[in-house]
């Protein structure tokens, strides 16, 4: 018996002990062995679609949790019918050829759960995305993922789609950006071909719509999306939405639509901390080139410290350093990394005010004014002498840079967006009646402007 069969037997024993006898006998007792292991997935053949769908809907999440527990690391089970084994290549990754980056439904084949680097800032969204992918239409519908630009929302969304397609090749999955939806709708109306539009969007099992905030102001497209949302939702079809802000903060989008977005589960991806940024760089390094097996830690730390709020910028900086070193046939050290990134860092300093250094200035000035350390400012203490300056710092960052609440929360020990929102509203209200608070904020603002 191989190790995957042994793992499956442990899971079967657990299921037998927890499920009704009749349920276990009908569904799991015939499944005595695994079929194959590939790409982190253990495949088991079931008799028909009914059994497969029953397992996927009610038991797959528990099975995969048990698998990870017994195996000691992430591993997944997938249940397939005999017809899905013909030809053999369709068993796991249909249209997932390495040379073919995109697959059916506009999905990027490289966006998988395995390639998503997990840390404190994105752990909860990652886990919930996995659960949704395991049980589409059941766990959280819709799943609303929000966060700042370049933090991995699209990757996580498409990982859900790819996982579902890997599990069931017949799933009808569509990924589309909101601006493409608007263009599709406008074009089909203009050409009087709405039936083609309905054929594309209505006959789906999973709809993944990216950057929903782009629908702002597009009233007719919003109405059409509202009808599409209700149609899919009431058929228990999975809907996943991404945005740069919480649904409650979307502007120029009809309230009955934003209220629909909040029916399911909202999760926010925050700015990655230094540890996660370095982990992302290491993963990117492995994928990008075989020329460098290792890079000195100081180089990775420098890149991670220089590019804080956007993962795409972070990865782009690493790529530039790699190619710069190869082009000049130079040893990749800290000096070369700094030289390679001079143009990017100059541009960043002059045109991008949304970086951690600016936030650090706010935190530093507020800490000095109130005689506390930065650790105390961003810490967990609820003593008033720490809470008040903490709220003031959050308010100033929001007012000055207008970045998402979730992003600000990431700068203050990983607090969620609702905590920051409450803090900012409290300061805003107190400013109307508290002159000393107004003077304090004016003082901090003047110091920032001087710096």
N, C-alpha and C positions, 0 to 999 in steps of 0.2 A: 504494500500500500504506500503510495507516494504521500508527500507532506500535505498536498492540497486535499487529497481524500481524507487524510487524518483530521485536517481542519474541519472539513465538511461533517465528518462524523461527530465531532465535538458540538457543532452547531445543531445537528439533528437531535442529539441527546438533550440539549437545552430546550429545543422546540417541543420535543416530546413531553418534557416535564412541565411545560407552561401552557400548551394548547389543549383544547378539547380533543379527546381521543379520536372522535370521528373526523375532525378537521385534519389532524395530523395524518391519519391513515389515508384519507382521500387525496391530500395535497402533497405530503412530503415522504411518506413511506416508500413509494416507488422510486424515489430519487436517491439511489444508493451510491452513486459515484459521480465524480466530476468528469467533464469531457476534455478540457484543455485549459492551459494557463497562457495568457498573452497580454503584455502591456499593463500589468497590474490588475488584470481581471481573470477570475476563475469562471469558466462557462459550464453550465449544467443544462442538459437537454431535457425538456419537458414534453409531455404527450401532445399538447394542443395549445391554442391561443388562450383558451379559457383558463387553464391552469397558470400559464405564464402571466396573464393579466391579473389574476387573483393574487399571485405571489407579489408581483410588482406593486399592486395597489395597497395591500394590507401587511405584507411581511418583509419586503425587501429592506426597508430601513433598519429594522431590528436585526435582520441577518447580517447586514454589512457592519452594524455596530458590534455584533458578536464576533464577526470575522476580525475586525481590527483589535478587539480585546484579546482574543485567543492568539492571534498571529503576532501581536506586538508592534505592528506598524500598519499603515494604511494599505488595505487590499479590498477588492470588491468582488461580489458575485453577480453574475448576469445569467438570466434564464432565457433560453432560446428554444425554438422548435426545430424539428428536422429540416423543414423547408428553408429555414434561414441558414442552413449549413451548405447550401448549394448555390453558387460554388463556394468552396471553403473560404475563399478570401472575404466573402461578405459576412462572415461570422462576427468579426470584431469591428473593423473600421471601414465601412463602405465609403468609397470616394476619399479615403484618408491617405492616399498615396503621398509620400514625402514630397514628390515633385509637383503635386497638385495641391496648392495651398488652400484653395477654396473648395467647399463641397456643397451639396444641395442645401437650399435654404439660405444662401449667402453667408454661410458660416465659415469663419477662418479656422482651418483644421489645426493650427498651432495653438489655439486658445483652449486649453484643457485644464482640468483641476490639477493634474500632475505638474503642469508648468507654472501654476500660480503660487508665488512665494507667500507664505502665511506668517503673519506676526501679530502683535497686539492690536495694531490699528485696523486690521481687516479680518481677524479671526472669526468674529461672530457672523459677518456677512458670508464668509467662506463656508462656515458650517451650515448656515441656513440655505445657501445655494445648493450644497450637496444634498440636503434633505429634500428640497424642491425637485432636484433632478431625479432623485430616487423615487419620488411619488408625485409626479406632475399632476396639478389640479387638485391635490388633496391637502398638502401641508400648509401652504401659504399662497393664496391667490387673490389679487396679484402679489408678486414679490416686487417691491419698489426699492431700488438701490440708488442711493444718492451720495454725492461727495464732489470734491473739487476736480478740476480737469487733470487728467493724467494719473489717476490713482488706481486704475484697474477695473473700473465699472464694466467697460465693454468686454474685457477679458473674462470676468466672472460670469457675465450674462451669456456670452457665447459658449463658455464651458458647460453651462447648463444644457444648451442646445446640442452640443457635441456629445455629451454624456447620454442624453435621451436618444439620439440617433444611434449611438453605439449599442444601446440596450435594445432598441427596436428599430430596425432598418426601415420599417414601414411608417414610422412616425412622420407626420407632416409638420415640419418646423420651418419658421420663417424669421430671419433677422432683418430688421429694416431700421434705418435712421428716420427720425421724425420728419426731416426735410424731404426725404425720399417719399414718405407717405403723402405729404402735401403735394409734391410734384406728380405722383401717381394719380391722386384723386383729381387734380386740376386737369391733367392731360386726358384722362378717361371721360371726364365731364365734357370737355371741349370737343372731343372726337365722338361723343355720343356712344361710348363703348363701356358703359358702366357694368355690364354683365362680365366683361373680362376682369374688371376691378374686383367684383364680388367673388369671382372664381379664384382669384389670387389670395384674397384676405379672409374669406369666410370659411373656406374648407381647410381649417388648420387644427392641429392638436396643440401647438405651442406657438405663441406670438412673442417675439422679443423685439421691443421697440426702444431705441436708443435716443437719448437726449430729448426727452419729451417736452422740455421747456421751449423748444423751437416751435411748438404749436401755438405759442403766445400770439394773439392777434389774428390768427387764421381761423375765423369763426366757422366757415363752412366745413373746413377740414376737421375742426374740433367736433362738430356735430356728427360728421361721418364716423370719426373715431369713437365717439360716445356710443353710437349704434353698434359698431363693431365690437367694442368692449363688452357691452351687455350681451350681445349674441354669443360670444365665446365664453364669457363668465358663466352664463346660465346653462351652458353645455359642459361645465367643468373642464374647459380647456385652459391650459396653463398660460398665464400672461406674466411677462417679466418686463419691467420698465426701469429705465435709468434716467437720472436727472442730476443737475448740478446743485439742487436745493431740495429741501423737504417739500412734499406736496402742498402743505399749508402755506408755503411761501411763494408758490408759482404765481406769476402775474399775468393778467390778460388771458387767463384760461377759465372757462366757465366753472362755477363752483360745483355743479352737479357732476362734473368730470373729475375734478380734484378730490371730491369726496369719495368717488369710486376708487381712486388710487389708494385711499387710506383704509379700505375695507379689509385688505389682507395684512401683509407685514411690511414695515419699512425698516431698512437697515442702512447704516451709513458707514462709508469707508473713510477713514481719517488719514491725516498726513502720516507717513511712515516714520518711525523713529530711526535713530542712527543704526541700531542693530539690524533692523529690517532692511534699510537701504543697502547696507553692506552685503546682506544675504542675497538681495536682488542682483547686485553687481556680480557676485560670485556665480549665481545661476546664469546670468547673461554671458559671463565670460566663458563658461563651458559650452554654451550654445553658439557663440560667435566665431571662435577660432580654435584651431588645434595648435597654433603657434606658441601660445602661452599656457602652460599648465598651471602656473602660479604667478600671482602678482604680489609684490610686497604689500603688507597690510597698510603701511603709511600711504600708499598710492590710493588704495580703495577708500581709506578714511578721508583723504583729501577730496576725492570726488563726491563722497557721500555728504561731506560737510558743505560743499559748494553748491549742490543741487538738492534742495530739500523738499519742495512742495509738489514736484511733478516727476513721476516715475519715467515718463517718456524722455524728459530732459536728462534725467539721471543716466538712463541707458544710452542715450545719444552721446553724452559726454564720454562714457566708457569707450564707445565705438570710435570716437575721434582720437582718443588717447592710443588705442590699439593700432589704428591705421597710421597715425603720425609716427609712432615708433617703428612700425614695419617699413614705412616709406623712406625713413632716414636711416634704416638699419641700425637703430640705437637701442641700447639697453633700456628697458622700461623701468624707470625709477621715478622718484618724486619730482626731480628737476624736470625731466622730460614731460611728465604729466602736467605740471604747471605751465610749461612752455606751450604745450598742445592746446591748453584750454584758455589761453590768454584772450583770443577773440570772443569766445563764448562768455567769459567772465566779465569782459568790458561791456558787452551788450547787456548782460544781465544787470550790471550795476547802474547803467544809465536808463534802461527802459523797463526794467522789471522791479517794481517796488514790492512785489509779493514774495519776499524771501524771508527766511528765518532771522537774518540779521536785523531787519527792521522790527520784527516782533520782539527780538531780544532787547532792542533799544527801549521799547515801551516798557517791558518787564523790568529792565534795569533802572530806569528813571523812577518808575512807580515804587520799586523796592527801596531805592535810596530815600525818596521823599517820606516814606512811612517807616523807615528804620528797620526793615526786615530783609532777610536774604531771598534770593530768587527761588531757592528750594522751598522756603516757607510760602512764598507767593503762589507757586504752582502745586504745593503739597495738598494733603487731605485734611489738615486741621480746620475745624469749624469755629475756631475762636474768632471773635469779631475783629481783632486787630489784624488778622490775615484775610478774612473773608471780604471786608470792605475794599482794601487795595486790589484784591484779586478781581472783584467785580468791576472796579474802575479800569483795570488793565484790559479786561475783556471788552468793556464798552468802547474804550479808545481804539483798540485794534479794529473792532467792527466798524466804528464810525469813520476811522481814517482810511482803512484799506478795503472795506466792504467785501470781505471774504466770507465764505459760508460759515455758519455757526459750528458745523462739525469740524471744520479746519481749525477754528480757534480752540475748540475743545481738545484737539490733539496737541496743542501747544501748552495746555494746562493739565498735564497728567492724564490725558485720554478721556476727559469728560465728554458726555454726549451732548448733542446739539441743543436739547431741551434745557439743560442746565445753563448753558451759555446764553440762550435766548432769554431765560428768566432773569439772569444777572443783568443783561443789557437793558431789559425793560424796567427793572427795578431802579437802576442808575438814572435812566431817562426820566422816570417819574419823580425821583427825588431831586433832580436838578431843578425842577420847577419851584421847589419850596426851600431848598437848602443852599444858601449862598456860599457857605464854606466849601461845600462840595464843588460848586461851580468854580470857585477860585482855585481849588486844587487841580481840577482838570485843565483849567486855563494855564496854570503853571507848568503842568506836565507837557501840554501842547507846545508852549513856547520853547521849552527845553528841546523837544523833538525837532522843532523847526530850526533851532540854532544848530543842533548836531547835523 
